[in-house]
Amino acid sequence: MAEVVDNFDWDNVGASGFGGNYSAEQRAEMEQMYSETLTTVQEEEVIKGTVVGITDRDVILNIGFKSDGLVPLSEFRDLPDLKVGDEVEVFIEDQEDQNGQLILSRKKAKIKQAWKAIYDALENDTVLEGVVKRRTKGGLIMDLDGVEAFLPGSQIDVKPIRDFDIYVGRRMEVKVVKINAAFDNVVVSHKVLIEKDLEKQREAILNNLEKGQILEGVIKNMTNFGVFIDLGGVDGLLHITDISWGRIAHPSEVLQLDQKLNIVVLDFDEAKKRISLGLKQLTPHPWDSLPADMGVGSKVKGRIVNVADYGAFMEIIPGVEGLIHVSEMSWSQHLRNPQDFIKQGDVVEAQILTLDRDDRKMSLGIKQLSEDPWTRGDFGTKYAVGTNHNGLVRNLTNFGLFVELEEGVDGLVHVSDLSWTKKIKHPSEVVKVGDRLDVVVLELDVANRRLALGHKQLEENPWDTFQTVFTPGSVHKATITDKNDRGAVLELPYGIEGFAYPKSLSKEDGSQAENGETLDFRVIEFSKDDRRVVLSHSAVYNQQAEEDTRASKFTKKKPAAGAAAAQGEGKLSDLKKTQPAEKSTLGDLDALSALRDKMLGNEQGAE
């Protein structure tokens, strides 16, 4: 049982409140001592706190304020060994919430400190370390102490990166290159750190570089025209033509990305820092390995590697090529597209025509493997003058056309040898390229390889018959097919053409005959050698009376079949059938002669 104090002053106790026993001086001293134990804090400030307790959900921190703060334990996952007494930085979100509790956040403290470190790194050009969280389109996302930063794919390394996934989860040192404060975006680069490390190595390589030097490199990029090789800080170009002695369409046919290989320095431009490299130069030239007995006249076999307008290149062995000119592909004298004879990738046999081992040039021929048709023993007999043939029209010119009778044997058909009756201005009026045409040999010159052919000569010359039909003074129906200032072209029976002067086209009523009209025309002149017929329409009605007199004089005579046929539209075959019955008497000849003289006199008088 407690001991009771005698004579205790209960009045003094009841008269004063809590702490009433302190004097004013003692109270002031106590308040000062208490205030010194507290820390003045401000919201949105980062301060250090001490861990005073750890529960299953929170961490209790003493920041020297009048109350302790709670921070979720999940914000300390990066500190698995956290214990009481450790100091950590926290962010003051609120000094006192509705429950009077101090609200702290370690996550926001880390983010704020991280942004401060990012700005300092950009300003002072310092290095930061972070963890690659994931890959994204065009690069990687890094975690810089709670702040996400973008690392572009082009800034990861000095060489192109084809697989970004290998960097996920890896810690990397980077430099800040750009900050967008409005969107809280940060762009970093790891490449700049590598370039600084390689700068010294690059300078050492360039200072010691010289032509002919053999170096080791790694293929970092591949293009259609060559590959870029990393020589340890400096890049060089290995052109596609310097990869192999043989032709290749793309470097990938013989090389691979990231492949290590030895190369030789071919050229170096110190001003532009350009290095030209070679790979094939490390092996002997294939021309040096050609057999000694290979020479002009030797037969070789190879693959066509390129086809140009003037010929094709055949690869005998890789690095050794010869040109087959288009003129050496066929005995034909007409140069054609090489694609007509050969295709890229074909394997063909050829004969060596020229060989220059010093200049490493070779010309080949294919036609030499077959016999020249012009030198065959039976050539003169097969294509003797007067023999008939059927050939392929190969080419058209203004003066004629070329017909190929067989491979290497061509002949010329002059435009004047296409038709007996029509005046052909261009061969295209009769045939086109690719048509087949019947011809007859007119001339043969084996020495000069010339063959003259004719087409109209396959038929008899109808002008021998025409001269008995279109006699001067005879009248025939004709159609005007073409008219100009010089005169008009007329279409006569049997397909023959005639000509009339402008003054001869006057009608009886004074008007002029026009294109397409069919009228009676009198023959003024006929020339078999020149194949020329001159006619006049005005001479028909000017001499009608004289024609009536001549007709009455010979009423007892039977009209010739040819003359009767000449009055209408006839065929050459009909003309030939009736020709034997048509004979002239002396009286006919005298009358025709007198008529012609009189007609010419009247014509001159009219003019």
C-alpha positions as CSV (number, residue, x, y, z in Angstrom):
1,M,0.0,0.0,0.0
2,A,1.3,3.5,-0.9
3,E,2.6,5.7,1.7
4,V,0.6,8.9,2.3
5,V,2.6,12.1,2.5
6,D,1.8,14.1,5.5
7,N,1.0,17.8,5.2
8,F,0.5,17.8,1.3
9,D,-0.7,21.2,-0.1
10,W,-3.8,20.2,-2.0
11,D,-4.8,23.8,-2.5
12,N,-1.8,24.6,-4.5
13,V,-2.4,21.7,-6.9
14,G,-6.0,22.5,-7.6
15,A,-5.4,26.2,-8.1
16,S,-3.0,25.8,-11.2
17,G,-3.4,24.0,-14.6
18,F,-1.1,21.6,-16.4
19,G,2.4,22.9,-16.0
20,G,1.3,25.7,-13.8
21,N,4.2,25.0,-11.5
22,Y,6.7,26.4,-14.1
23,S,7.6,30.0,-13.8
24,A,7.6,32.2,-16.9
25,E,11.3,31.9,-17.3
26,Q,11.2,28.2,-16.9
27,R,8.3,27.9,-19.5
28,A,10.3,30.0,-22.1
29,E,13.3,27.9,-21.6
30,M,11.3,24.7,-22.1
31,E,9.6,26.0,-25.2
32,Q,13.0,26.9,-26.7
33,M,14.4,23.5,-26.0
34,Y,11.4,21.9,-27.6
35,S,11.5,24.0,-30.7
36,E,15.1,23.2,-31.3
37,T,14.2,19.5,-31.5
38,L,11.8,20.2,-34.5
39,T,12.6,20.9,-38.1
40,T,10.9,23.5,-40.2
41,V,9.7,21.8,-43.4
42,Q,7.9,23.0,-46.6
43,E,5.7,21.2,-48.9
44,E,7.1,19.9,-52.3
45,E,10.6,19.8,-50.7
46,V,13.0,16.9,-50.7
47,I,14.6,16.2,-47.3
48,K,16.4,13.3,-45.6
49,G,14.6,11.2,-43.1
50,T,15.5,8.3,-40.7
51,V,13.8,5.0,-40.7
52,V,12.3,4.5,-37.2
53,G,10.0,1.6,-37.9
54,I,9.0,-0.9,-40.6
55,T,5.6,-2.6,-40.8
56,D,4.1,-5.0,-43.3
57,R,2.7,-2.1,-45.3
58,D,4.6,1.1,-44.4
59,V,7.9,2.5,-43.4
60,I,7.9,5.0,-40.5
61,L,10.2,8.0,-41.1
62,N,11.4,10.7,-38.7
63,I,12.2,13.9,-40.6
64,G,12.6,16.0,-37.3
65,F,9.0,17.3,-37.6
66,K,6.4,17.3,-34.9
67,S,5.1,14.0,-36.2
68,D,6.5,11.0,-38.1
69,G,5.6,10.3,-41.7
70,L,4.5,7.0,-43.4
71,V,5.8,5.9,-46.8
72,P,4.4,2.7,-48.5
73,L,6.8,-0.1,-48.3
74,S,6.4,-0.7,-52.1
75,E,8.4,2.4,-52.7
76,F,11.5,0.7,-51.2
77,R,11.6,-2.3,-53.5
78,D,15.0,-1.3,-54.8
79,L,16.3,-1.4,-51.1
80,P,15.6,-5.0,-50.0
81,D,18.1,-4.6,-47.1
82,L,16.3,-1.5,-45.6
83,K,16.5,-1.4,-41.8
84,V,15.8,0.9,-38.9
85,G,18.3,3.7,-38.7
86,D,18.9,4.0,-42.5
87,E,18.6,7.5,-44.0
88,V,16.6,8.0,-47.2
89,E,15.4,11.0,-49.2
90,V,11.7,11.7,-49.3
91,F,9.4,14.2,-50.9
92,I,6.9,16.2,-48.6
93,E,3.6,16.1,-50.3
94,D,1.5,17.5,-47.4
95,Q,2.5,18.6,-43.9
96,E,-0.8,17.5,-42.4
97,D,-3.7,15.8,-44.0
98,Q,-7.3,15.7,-42.7
99,N,-6.1,13.1,-40.2
100,G,-3.2,15.2,-39.0
101,Q,-0.8,12.9,-40.7
102,L,2.4,13.9,-42.5
103,I,2.3,12.7,-46.1
104,L,5.7,11.6,-47.6
105,S,6.8,10.0,-50.9
106,R,10.1,8.4,-51.7
107,K,9.1,7.8,-55.4
108,K,8.5,11.5,-56.1
109,A,11.7,12.4,-54.3
110,K,13.6,10.1,-56.6
111,I,11.9,11.5,-59.7
112,K,12.6,15.1,-58.6
113,Q,16.2,14.2,-57.9
114,A,16.5,12.4,-61.2
115,W,15.2,15.4,-63.2
116,K,17.7,17.6,-61.4
117,A,20.5,15.1,-62.3
118,I,19.3,15.0,-66.0
119,Y,19.4,18.8,-66.3
120,D,22.8,18.9,-64.6
121,A,24.0,16.2,-67.0
122,L,22.8,18.2,-70.1
123,E,24.4,21.4,-68.8
124,N,27.7,19.9,-67.6
125,D,27.9,17.2,-70.3
126,T,28.2,14.4,-67.7
127,V,27.3,10.7,-68.0
128,L,24.2,9.1,-66.5
129,E,23.5,5.4,-66.0
130,G,20.2,3.8,-66.5
131,V,18.4,0.5,-67.2
132,V,16.8,-0.4,-70.5
133,K,13.2,-1.2,-69.7
134,R,11.7,-2.1,-73.1
135,R,12.1,-1.7,-76.8
136,T,9.8,0.6,-78.8
137,K,9.4,1.7,-82.4
138,G,12.7,3.1,-83.5
139,G,14.7,2.5,-80.3
140,L,14.7,1.8,-76.6
141,I,13.1,3.1,-73.4
142,M,15.5,3.6,-70.5
143,D,14.8,4.2,-66.8
144,L,17.0,7.0,-65.3
145,D,16.1,6.7,-61.6
146,G,12.4,6.8,-62.3
147,V,12.4,9.1,-65.4
148,E,11.8,7.4,-68.7
149,A,14.2,8.5,-71.5
150,F,14.2,7.6,-75.2
151,L,17.4,6.0,-76.8
152,P,17.0,6.1,-80.6
153,G,18.2,3.1,-82.5
154,S,20.8,5.2,-84.4
155,Q,22.3,6.3,-81.1
156,I,22.8,2.9,-79.6
157,D,26.1,2.1,-81.3
158,V,28.3,3.3,-84.1
159,K,27.3,0.3,-86.2
160,P,23.7,-0.4,-87.2
161,I,21.7,-2.5,-84.7
162,R,19.4,-5.1,-86.2
163,D,18.1,-6.7,-82.9
164,F,17.1,-4.3,-80.1
165,D,15.8,-7.0,-77.8
166,I,19.3,-8.0,-76.7
167,Y,19.6,-4.7,-74.8
168,V,16.4,-5.0,-72.7
169,G,17.3,-5.3,-69.0
170,R,20.9,-4.1,-69.6
171,R,22.5,-1.2,-67.7
172,M,24.0,1.4,-70.0
173,E,25.8,4.7,-69.7
174,V,24.3,7.5,-71.8
175,K,24.5,11.2,-72.3
176,V,21.5,13.5,-72.4
177,V,21.2,15.1,-75.9
178,K,17.8,16.8,-75.7
179,I,15.1,17.7,-73.1
180,N,11.5,18.7,-74.0
181,A,10.3,20.2,-70.7
182,A,6.8,20.8,-72.0
183,F,6.2,17.1,-72.5
184,D,8.8,15.7,-70.0
185,N,10.7,14.0,-72.9
186,V,14.3,13.1,-72.6
187,V,16.5,11.9,-75.5
188,V,19.8,10.2,-74.7
189,S,22.7,8.7,-76.7
190,H,25.1,5.8,-76.0
191,K,26.8,6.3,-79.4
192,V,28.5,9.5,-78.4
193,L,30.4,7.7,-75.6
194,I,31.6,5.0,-78.0
195,E,32.7,7.7,-80.6
196,K,34.8,9.4,-78.0
197,D,36.5,6.1,-77.2
198,L,37.0,5.4,-80.9
199,E,38.4,8.9,-81.7
200,K,41.8,8.1,-80.4
201,Q,41.8,4.8,-82.1
202,R,40.6,6.4,-85.4
203,E,43.4,9.0,-85.3
204,A,46.0,6.3,-84.7
205,I,44.6,4.3,-87.7
206,L,44.5,7.3,-90.1
207,N,48.0,8.4,-89.1
208,N,49.5,5.0,-89.9
209,L,47.3,4.2,-93.0
210,E,49.0,3.7,-96.3
211,K,48.2,2.1,-99.7
212,G,48.8,-1.6,-99.9
213,Q,48.4,-2.1,-96.1
214,I,46.4,-5.2,-95.1
215,L,43.9,-4.7,-92.3
216,E,41.2,-6.7,-90.5
217,G,37.7,-5.4,-90.5
218,V,34.1,-6.3,-89.8
219,I,31.2,-5.7,-92.3
220,K,28.8,-3.3,-90.7
221,N,26.6,-2.4,-93.7
222,M,25.8,-3.8,-97.1
223,T,24.4,-1.9,-100.2
224,N,24.0,-2.6,-103.9
225,F,27.2,-0.9,-104.8
226,G,29.4,-2.4,-102.1
227,V,29.9,-2.9,-98.3
228,F,31.1,-0.6,-95.5
229,I,33.8,-2.2,-93.3
230,D,34.6,-1.1,-89.7
231,L,38.3,-1.0,-89.3
232,G,38.2,-0.2,-85.6
233,G,36.7,3.3,-85.4
234,V,37.0,4.3,-89.0
235,D,34.9,3.0,-92.0
236,G,36.1,2.0,-95.4
237,L,34.2,1.2,-98.6
238,L,34.7,-2.1,-100.4
239,H,33.2,-1.6,-103.8
240,I,31.3,-4.4,-105.5
241,T,33.9,-4.5,-108.3
242,D,36.7,-5.1,-105.8
243,I,35.0,-8.0,-104.0
244,S,35.6,-10.7,-106.6
245,W,37.4,-11.1,-109.9
246,G,34.1,-12.5,-111.3
247,R,30.9,-10.6,-111.8
248,I,28.4,-10.5,-108.9
249,A,25.0,-8.8,-108.8
250,H,25.0,-8.1,-105.1
251,P,27.7,-8.3,-102.3
252,S,25.4,-10.7,-100.4
253,E,26.3,-13.4,-102.9
254,V,29.8,-13.8,-101.4
255,L,29.7,-11.8,-98.1
256,Q,27.6,-11.6,-94.9
257,L,26.9,-8.9,-92.3
258,D,29.2,-8.9,-89.2
259,Q,31.7,-11.1,-91.1
260,K,35.4,-10.6,-90.3
261,L,37.8,-10.5,-93.2
262,N,41.2,-9.2,-94.3
263,I,41.2,-6.4,-96.8
264,V,43.8,-4.3,-98.5
265,V,43.9,-0.5,-98.7
266,L,43.6,0.6,-102.3
267,D,43.4,4.4,-101.9
268,F,43.1,6.9,-99.1
269,D,41.8,10.5,-99.3
270,E,43.2,12.2,-96.2
271,A,41.2,15.4,-96.7
272,K,37.8,13.6,-97.0
273,K,38.8,10.7,-94.8
274,R,37.7,8.2,-97.4
275,I,39.3,4.8,-97.6
276,S,38.9,2.5,-100.6
277,L,39.4,-1.2,-99.8
278,G,39.9,-4.3,-101.9
279,L,39.3,-8.0,-101.4
280,K,40.0,-9.6,-104.7
281,Q,43.5,-8.0,-104.8
282,L,44.6,-10.5,-102.1
283,T,44.2,-13.3,-104.7
284,P,46.1,-13.8,-108.0
285,H,44.4,-12.5,-111.1
286,P,42.5,-15.2,-113.1
287,W,44.1,-14.1,-116.3
288,D,47.4,-15.3,-115.0
289,S,46.0,-18.8,-114.7
290,L,44.8,-19.2,-118.3
291,P,46.3,-22.2,-120.1
292,A,49.4,-21.4,-122.2
293,D,48.0,-23.3,-125.2
294,M,44.8,-21.2,-125.3
295,G,44.9,-18.8,-128.3
296,V,43.1,-17.5,-131.3
297,G,41.0,-20.2,-132.8
298,S,40.5,-22.2,-129.6
299,K,37.0,-23.2,-128.6
300,V,35.8,-22.1,-125.2
301,K,32.6,-22.6,-123.2
302,G,31.2,-20.2,-120.6
303,R,28.3,-18.4,-119.1
304,I,26.8,-15.1,-120.4
305,V,27.1,-12.6,-117.6
306,N,25.9,-9.4,-119.3
307,V,24.1,-8.5,-122.5
308,A,24.5,-5.0,-124.0
309,D,23.2,-3.3,-127.1
310,Y,26.4,-4.0,-129.0
311,G,27.0,-7.6,-127.8
312,A,27.3,-9.9,-124.9
313,F,30.1,-10.8,-122.3
314,M,30.9,-14.4,-121.7
315,E,32.7,-15.5,-118.5
316,I,35.1,-18.4,-119.3
317,I,36.3,-18.6,-115.7
318,P,35.6,-16.1,-112.8
319,G,37.4,-13.0,-113.7
320,V,38.1,-13.8,-117.3
321,E,35.5,-12.5,-119.8
322,G,35.3,-12.1,-123.5
323,L,33.1,-9.9,-125.7
324,I,30.9,-11.5,-128.4
325,H,30.0,-8.6,-130.7
326,V,26.5,-8.8,-132.2
327,S,28.1,-9.0,-135.7
328,E,29.9,-12.2,-134.6
329,M,26.7,-13.9,-133.4
330,S,25.3,-14.7,-136.9
331,W,26.3,-14.7,-140.5
332,S,23.4,-12.4,-141.2
333,Q,24.5,-9.0,-142.4
334,H,21.7,-7.2,-140.6
335,L,22.8,-6.2,-137.1
336,R,20.0,-7.0,-134.6
337,N,19.5,-6.8,-130.9
338,P,21.8,-9.3,-129.1
339,Q,18.7,-10.4,-127.1
340,D,17.5,-12.0,-130.3
341,F,20.4,-14.4,-130.2
342,I,21.3,-14.9,-126.5
343,K,20.1,-14.3,-122.9
344,Q,21.9,-13.6,-119.7
345,G,22.7,-16.8,-117.9
346,D,23.0,-18.9,-121.0
347,V,25.9,-21.3,-121.3
348,V,27.2,-21.2,-124.9
349,E,30.3,-22.2,-126.8
350,A,32.4,-19.8,-128.8
351,Q,35.6,-19.4,-130.7
352,I,38.4,-17.0,-129.7
353,L,39.0,-14.4,-132.3
354,T,41.5,-12.1,-130.6
355,L,43.4,-12.6,-127.3
356,D,45.6,-10.0,-125.6
357,R,47.0,-11.3,-122.3
358,D,48.8,-8.0,-121.5
359,D,45.7,-5.9,-121.8
360,R,43.5,-8.8,-120.6
361,K,41.1,-8.5,-123.5
362,M,39.4,-11.2,-125.5
363,S,36.9,-11.2,-128.4
364,L,34.8,-14.2,-129.2
365,G,32.5,-15.4,-132.0
366,I,29.7,-17.8,-132.3
367,K,29.0,-17.8,-136.0
368,Q,32.5,-19.1,-136.7
369,L,31.4,-22.5,-135.3
370,S,29.1,-22.9,-138.3
371,E,29.9,-22.8,-142.0
372,D,29.7,-19.5,-143.9
373,P,26.8,-20.0,-146.3
374,W,28.5,-17.8,-148.9
375,T,31.5,-20.2,-149.1
376,R,29.5,-23.4,-149.5
377,G,30.3,-25.3,-152.7
378,D,26.6,-25.4,-153.8
379,F,25.9,-21.7,-153.1
380,G,26.4,-20.6,-156.8
381,T,24.1,-23.3,-158.0
382,K,21.4,-22.8,-155.3
383,Y,21.2,-19.1,-155.9
384,A,21.9,-18.9,-159.6
385,V,20.4,-16.1,-161.7
386,G,16.8,-17.0,-162.5
387,T,16.1,-19.3,-159.5
388,N,13.0,-18.7,-157.5
389,H,13.0,-18.5,-153.7
390,N,10.8,-17.5,-150.8
391,G,12.3,-15.3,-148.0
392,L,11.6,-13.3,-144.9
393,V,11.4,-9.5,-145.1
394,R,14.0,-8.3,-142.6
395,N,14.3,-4.5,-143.3
396,L,12.6,-1.8,-145.3
397,T,14.4,1.3,-146.8
398,N,13.4,4.1,-149.1
399,F,15.0,2.4,-152.1
400,G,13.9,-1.2,-151.4
401,L,13.7,-4.0,-149.0
402,F,16.0,-6.8,-147.8
403,V,14.9,-10.4,-147.9
404,E,16.6,-13.1,-145.8
405,L,16.7,-16.3,-147.9
406,E,18.5,-18.3,-145.1
407,E,20.6,-17.4,-142.1
408,G,23.4,-15.2,-143.4
409,V,22.1,-14.9,-147.0
410,D,20.2,-11.6,-147.7
411,G,19.2,-10.0,-150.9
412,L,18.0,-6.6,-152.0
413,V,14.7,-6.1,-153.8
414,H,14.7,-2.7,-155.4
415,V,11.5,-0.7,-155.1
416,S,11.2,-0.6,-158.9
417,D,11.2,-4.4,-159.0
418,L,8.1,-4.9,-156.9
419,S,5.4,-4.2,-159.4
420,W,5.0,-3.8,-163.2
421,T,2.0,-1.6,-163.1
422,K,2.1,0.5,-159.9
423,K,4.5,3.2,-159.1
424,I,5.5,2.3,-155.6
425,K,7.1,5.1,-153.6
426,H,8.0,3.0,-150.5
427,P,8.1,-0.8,-150.0
428,S,5.7,-0.4,-147.0
429,E,2.9,0.0,-149.6
430,V,3.4,-3.6,-150.5
431,V,4.9,-5.5,-147.6
432,K,5.9,-5.1,-144.0
433,V,8.8,-6.5,-141.9
434,G,8.2,-10.2,-141.0
435,D,6.2,-11.0,-144.2
436,R,7.4,-13.7,-146.5
437,L,7.9,-12.8,-150.1
438,D,8.5,-14.8,-153.3
439,V,11.5,-13.5,-155.3
440,V,13.7,-14.4,-158.2
441,V,17.5,-14.0,-158.4
442,L,18.4,-11.2,-160.8
443,E,22.2,-10.8,-160.0
444,L,24.7,-12.7,-157.9
445,D,28.1,-11.4,-156.8
446,V,29.7,-13.9,-154.4
447,A,32.9,-12.0,-154.0
448,N,31.2,-8.9,-152.6
449,R,28.4,-10.9,-151.0
450,R,25.6,-9.2,-153.0
451,L,22.4,-10.6,-154.2
452,A,19.9,-8.7,-156.3
453,L,16.3,-10.0,-156.2
454,G,13.1,-9.2,-158.0
455,H,9.5,-9.8,-157.3
456,K,7.7,-8.5,-160.3
457,Q,9.9,-10.7,-162.5
458,L,7.9,-13.7,-161.4
459,E,5.2,-12.5,-163.8
460,E,5.4,-11.6,-167.5
461,N,5.9,-7.9,-168.4
462,P,2.3,-6.8,-169.2
463,W,3.6,-3.6,-170.9
464,D,4.2,-5.7,-174.0
465,T,0.5,-6.3,-174.2
466,F,-0.5,-2.8,-173.0
467,Q,1.2,-1.2,-176.0
468,T,-1.3,-2.9,-178.3
469,V,-4.3,-1.8,-176.1
470,F,-3.4,1.8,-175.1
471,T,-2.4,2.9,-178.6
472,P,-2.2,6.7,-179.1
473,G,-5.6,8.0,-180.0
474,S,-7.6,5.3,-178.3
475,V,-10.2,6.3,-175.7
476,H,-10.5,4.6,-172.3
477,K,-12.4,5.0,-169.1
478,A,-10.2,6.3,-166.3
479,T,-10.6,7.5,-162.7
480,I,-8.8,10.4,-161.3
481,T,-7.0,9.2,-158.1
482,D,-4.7,12.1,-157.3
483,K,-4.7,15.7,-158.5
484,N,-2.3,18.6,-157.9
485,D,-0.9,21.6,-159.7
486,R,1.2,19.6,-162.0
487,G,-1.6,17.4,-163.2
488,A,-3.6,14.2,-162.3
489,V,-2.8,10.5,-161.8
490,L,-5.4,8.3,-163.5
491,E,-6.3,4.7,-162.9
492,L,-6.8,2.8,-166.1
493,P,-8.1,-0.7,-166.7
494,Y,-5.9,-3.6,-165.8
495,G,-4.4,-1.6,-162.9
496,I,-2.2,0.6,-165.0
497,E,-1.7,4.2,-164.1
498,G,-1.7,7.2,-166.5
499,F,-1.1,10.9,-166.3
500,A,-3.0,14.0,-167.5
501,Y,-1.8,17.6,-167.6
502,P,-4.0,20.3,-166.0
503,K,-5.2,21.7,-169.3
504,S,-6.2,18.2,-170.4
505,L,-8.7,17.9,-167.5
506,S,-11.1,20.6,-168.9
507,K,-14.6,19.3,-169.5
508,E,-16.9,20.2,-172.4
509,D,-18.9,22.6,-170.2
510,G,-15.7,24.4,-169.1
511,S,-15.4,22.9,-165.6
512,Q,-12.4,21.0,-164.4
513,A,-12.4,17.3,-163.6
514,E,-11.9,16.5,-159.9
515,N,-10.6,13.6,-157.8
516,G,-12.8,10.5,-157.9
517,E,-14.4,11.3,-161.3
518,T,-14.5,8.6,-164.0
519,L,-14.3,10.0,-167.5
520,D,-13.3,9.1,-171.0
521,F,-9.6,9.9,-171.8
522,R,-7.8,9.8,-175.1
523,V,-4.2,8.3,-175.1
524,I,-1.8,11.0,-176.2
525,E,1.5,9.2,-175.5
526,F,2.5,5.6,-174.7
527,S,6.1,4.6,-173.7
528,K,6.7,0.9,-172.8
529,D,10.3,1.5,-171.8
530,D,9.4,4.3,-169.4
531,R,6.1,2.7,-168.5
532,R,4.4,6.0,-169.1
533,V,0.9,6.8,-170.5
534,V,-0.2,10.4,-171.1
535,L,-3.9,11.0,-171.6
536,S,-6.3,13.9,-172.2
537,H,-10.0,14.3,-171.5
538,S,-10.4,17.5,-173.6
539,A,-9.1,15.6,-176.6
540,V,-12.1,13.4,-176.5
541,Y,-14.8,16.0,-177.2
542,N,-12.5,18.2,-179.3
543,Q,-12.0,15.4,-181.9
544,Q,-15.4,13.7,-181.5
545,A,-16.3,14.6,-185.1
546,E,-13.1,13.2,-186.5
547,E,-13.6,10.0,-184.4
548,D,-17.1,9.6,-185.9
549,T,-15.7,10.0,-189.4
550,R,-13.0,7.4,-188.6
551,A,-15.6,5.1,-187.1
552,S,-17.8,5.3,-190.3
553,K,-14.8,4.6,-192.5
554,F,-14.2,1.3,-190.8
555,T,-17.8,0.2,-190.2
556,K,-17.3,-2.9,-192.3
557,K,-14.3,-4.0,-190.3
558,K,-14.8,-6.1,-187.2
559,P,-13.6,-4.3,-184.1
560,A,-10.6,-5.9,-182.3
561,A,-11.3,-7.7,-179.1
562,G,-8.7,-5.8,-177.3
563,A,-10.1,-2.5,-178.3
564,A,-13.6,-3.5,-177.2
565,A,-12.3,-4.6,-173.9
566,A,-10.3,-1.4,-173.5
567,Q,-13.5,0.6,-173.3
568,G,-14.4,-1.0,-169.9
569,E,-12.9,-2.2,-166.7
570,G,-10.9,-5.3,-167.6
571,K,-8.4,-7.7,-166.0
572,L,-4.9,-8.5,-167.2
573,S,-5.8,-12.2,-167.5
574,D,-8.7,-11.3,-169.8
575,L,-6.4,-9.1,-171.8
576,K,-3.9,-12.0,-172.3
577,K,-6.7,-14.3,-173.4
578,T,-8.0,-12.0,-176.2
579,Q,-4.6,-10.8,-177.3
580,P,-4.0,-13.5,-180.0
581,A,-7.1,-12.4,-182.0
582,E,-6.1,-8.8,-182.1
583,K,-4.0,-8.0,-185.3
584,S,-3.5,-4.8,-187.2
585,T,-3.7,-4.3,-191.0
586,L,-1.8,-1.8,-193.0
587,G,-5.0,0.3,-193.4
588,D,-5.4,0.4,-189.6
589,L,-1.8,1.5,-189.2
590,D,-2.2,4.3,-191.7
591,A,-5.4,5.5,-190.2
592,L,-3.9,5.5,-186.7
593,S,-0.9,7.3,-187.8
594,A,-2.9,10.0,-189.5
595,L,-5.2,10.3,-186.5
596,R,-2.3,10.7,-184.2
597,D,-0.7,13.5,-186.3
598,K,-4.0,15.3,-186.5
599,M,-4.7,14.9,-182.8
600,L,-1.3,16.3,-181.8
601,G,-1.9,19.2,-184.2
602,N,-5.2,20.0,-182.7
603,E,-3.8,19.7,-179.2
604,Q,-0.9,22.1,-179.9
605,G,-3.4,24.5,-181.5
606,A,-5.6,24.4,-178.4
607,E,-2.7,25.1,-176.1
